[in-house]
Amino acid sequence: MSLDWQYFFSLFTVYDFYEACVVVVILSVLAWVIGAVLGFIIACCKLSEKKWLSIPTSVFVWFFRSVPLLVVLVFVYNMPQLFPSTGTYLGIPFFAGLVSLVVTEAAYMAEIHRSGLLSVAKGQKEAGHALSIGFFGVQRIIIIPQAIRVSMPAMINEFVTIIKLSSLVSAISLSEILQVGQRLYSQNFLVLETLLAVAVYYVAIVTIFSSILHWAEKKMDIPSRSPEALSDEQCEILRQQAKAVNNTPIDATEKGMPNALSLRQIKKSYGQHQVLKGIDLNVKPGEVLSIIGPSGSGKTTLIRTINDLEKIDNGEIVLFGENFIKPKQESVKRDVYQGIKRIGMVFQSFNLFPHKTVLQNVMIAPHYHDKNSSVEETKAQALFLLDRVGLLAHAYKYPHQLSGGQQQRVAIARALAMSPDIMLFDEPTSALDPEMVGEVLKVIQDLAKEGMTMIIVTHEMEFSLSVSDRVIMMEEGIVQVDASPNEIINNPNQSAEFERIKEFMGKVA
Ligand SMILES: Nc1ncnc2c1ncn2[C@@H]1O[C@H](COP(=O)(O)OP(=O)(O)OP(=O)(O)O)[C@@H](O)[C@H]1O
C-alpha cells in the first residue's frame, strides 16, 4: 500500500481546513490570553498570606491540573443539563471549548506565574518600599515586568500545548482542523493522507505563532541588550540638559529644630531571639553617624527598622519631631509612607531594577511620586545626579553592564533622586571588590561634606572615623559606645568602653 500523494496535496486547497485553522487560532489565542490573566490573579492569590485566598486557589490549581481536559470539556458542554440557563453559551461548542481550555490553562499558568513571581529577588520589593512606592506600584513597575520575563518561555510552551489540545474540542463537535479531517476520511477512508495533512496544518500554526512569540521574548530579553557607554560629546549634550536637584540640607543651627531622628526604646525579636534590646538614639540634622559592631549584633536590623523594612515590636521612631514608625498595631500607614519619602536607603546588594536602564532607575521614584513634573524635568534631574556620581556616560546602560562600584553609585543617585533629608547606608561597600570601595566611599564623603544627615552601617573602620560625627558600636542588640571619633582615638579619660571599641576596630581594620 502506498500513500495517495495527489489527494494529500489536494487537501491544502480545501476551504473548510482554512476556516478550521481560523477557529483553532482564535480559540487558542483567547484561551492563552484569558488563561494567562486568570492564572496571574490565581498565582497572586495563592501566594497571599490570607488563607481565604490561598486555600481555594490552591484547590482550584490542584483540581484542574489533575482532571483531563477531555473530561472537563464534555462536562462543561453538558452543563446545560444541570443548569439550563447556561445553555445559551455552553451549548455552543466554541464557548464550551473556550471555557474548558481557560479553566485548565489558568491552573497551569498560575504555576508558571507563581514561579516567575517567586524568582524576583526579595531585595527588589524592598528597594521599591524604600522609595516609598506603594504595594500596587511595586507590583506594576517592579515585580510583574520581571516575573513575566522569567515566565515567558514557559508561557510560549503553553501556547503550543493549547494549539495541540484544541484538537480535543472536536469531541464536542467543534469544526476545528481534526474534525474537518475526520469528516473527510469518514467519506473516502483515506485516513493516513488526511491525518498527515491535519498534522501539517497544526505544525504550520505552531511554527508561525512560536516564531512570533520567540521574537517577542527576544525583544524582552534584557541581558542580551548592551547599549554602549556614551562618548564625551554625547555626555556634554546630556550635561546641557541636566538640572540640579533642589536638595538643600536642613539648617541644623535653626532654633528649635527637632532631631532628624529619635529612636526610643526600639525592640525587635525574630521568634525567641531578641535582636534589638531597647535602642535609644538621637540623630541631629546634618549629623553623620556610623554604626559598627561584630557580626550579628543587630546593626542591619536597626537600620532597616528606620525605614520600616523591619517592623518594630516596641518603642517608636520620630522623624523631625513628627510621628513616623510605631509597632505594627499602632502604626499609621500614611505617617510611615510620608516618612519613608524623606529617607533614602542604599543596600549592601544595590537592589537596582535590572529591567530598567540606569537613567530609568534614577527616574523611577520621582516619576512615580511627582505626577506634576514632566518626564523631561525628571530626566534632567536624574542626569544631574548621574553626573554627580560620575556615571553620566552610562545613563543608557542596564545594571548588568556595570561594575559593583558603579551599580552602588547608581543606587546612591536613585536614593538622592527623592531629595531625601536623611540617607541610610547598609554596609554599602561590603559586596564590592577592594578596588571599588574607594569610589563609593568618595561619593558618601562628598554627601557628608554637603551636610546630608546620614546613618552608615559599615565595616570600614578608618572611613567611619574620618567621615562621622559620631560612631556607635553595637553589641548583642544594645548600643555599647556612642562617641565622637576624636574621643575614640584619643580616649582622654582612659575609658574602658573606648579601649574596647579601639580593640574591635583594630581587629576588623
Ligand atoms: N529575617 C530574619 N529572621 C530571623 N533572624 C534574623 C533575620 N534577620 C536577622 N536575623 C538575626 O538577627 C541577628 C542580627 O542580624 P543583623 O543582620 O542585624 O546583624 P549585623 O550586626 O548587621 O551583622 P552583619 O555585620 O554580619 O551584617 C542575627 O543573629 C541574625 O541571624
The ligand as a Tripos MOL2 file, in Angstrom:
@<TRIPOS>MOLECULE
LIG
   31    33     1     0     0
SMALL
NO_CHARGES

@<TRIPOS>ATOM
      1 N1         14.8000   37.8260   58.8890 N.pl3     1 LIG1
      2 C1         15.4170   37.2950   59.9520 C.ar      1 LIG1
      3 N2         14.8920   36.2130   60.5690 N.ar      1 LIG1
      4 C2         15.4850   35.6720   61.6520 C.ar      1 LIG1
      5 N3         16.6210   36.1440   62.2170 N.ar      1 LIG1
      6 C3         17.1930   37.2140   61.6400 C.ar      1 LIG1
      7 C4         16.6290   37.8410   60.4950 C.ar      1 LIG1
      8 N4         17.4110   38.8860   60.1480 N.ar      1 LIG1
      9 C5         18.4330   38.9080   61.0570 C.ar      1 LIG1
     10 N5         18.2940   37.9030   61.9340 N.ar      1 LIG1
     11 C6         19.1830   37.6230   63.0560 C.3       1 LIG1
     12 O1         19.3180   38.8190   63.8000 O.3       1 LIG1
     13 C7         20.6440   38.9500   64.2520 C.3       1 LIG1
     14 C8         21.1880   40.2950   63.8600 C.3       1 LIG1
     15 O2         21.3200   40.3210   62.4460 O.3       1 LIG1
     16 P1         21.8390   41.6160   61.6900 P.3       1 LIG1
     17 O3         21.8580   41.3030   60.2550 O.co2     1 LIG1
     18 O4         21.0690   42.7840   62.1360 O.co2     1 LIG1
     19 O5         23.3250   41.6970   62.2620 O.3       1 LIG1
     20 P2         24.5220   42.6100   61.7860 P.3       1 LIG1
     21 O6         25.0890   43.2000   63.0160 O.co2     1 LIG1
     22 O7         24.0780   43.5530   60.7510 O.co2     1 LIG1
     23 O8         25.5100   41.5340   61.2090 O.3       1 LIG1
     24 P3         26.4870   41.6250   59.9270 P.3       1 LIG1
     25 O9         27.5620   42.6230   60.2900 O.co2     1 LIG1
     26 O10        27.0390   40.2500   59.8100 O.co2     1 LIG1
     27 O11        25.6520   42.0460   58.7770 O.co2     1 LIG1
     28 C9         21.4360   37.7760   63.6990 C.3       1 LIG1
     29 O12        21.5680   36.8000   64.7080 O.3       1 LIG1
     30 C10        20.5670   37.2630   62.5740 C.3       1 LIG1
     31 O13        20.6970   35.8870   62.4280 O.3       1 LIG1
@<TRIPOS>BOND
     1     1     2 1
     2     2     3 ar
     3     2     7 ar
     4     3     4 ar
     5     4     5 ar
     6     5     6 ar
     7     6     7 ar
     8     6    10 ar
     9     7     8 ar
    10     8     9 ar
    11     9    10 ar
    12    10    11 1
    13    11    12 1
    14    11    30 1
    15    12    13 1
    16    13    14 1
    17    13    28 1
    18    14    15 1
    19    15    16 1
    20    16    17 2
    21    16    18 1
    22    16    19 1
    23    19    20 1
    24    20    21 2
    25    20    22 1
    26    20    23 1
    27    23    24 1
    28    24    25 2
    29    24    26 1
    30    24    27 1
    31    28    29 1
    32    28    30 1
    33    30    31 1
@<TRIPOS>SUBSTRUCTURE
     1 LIG1         1 GROUP 0 **** ****
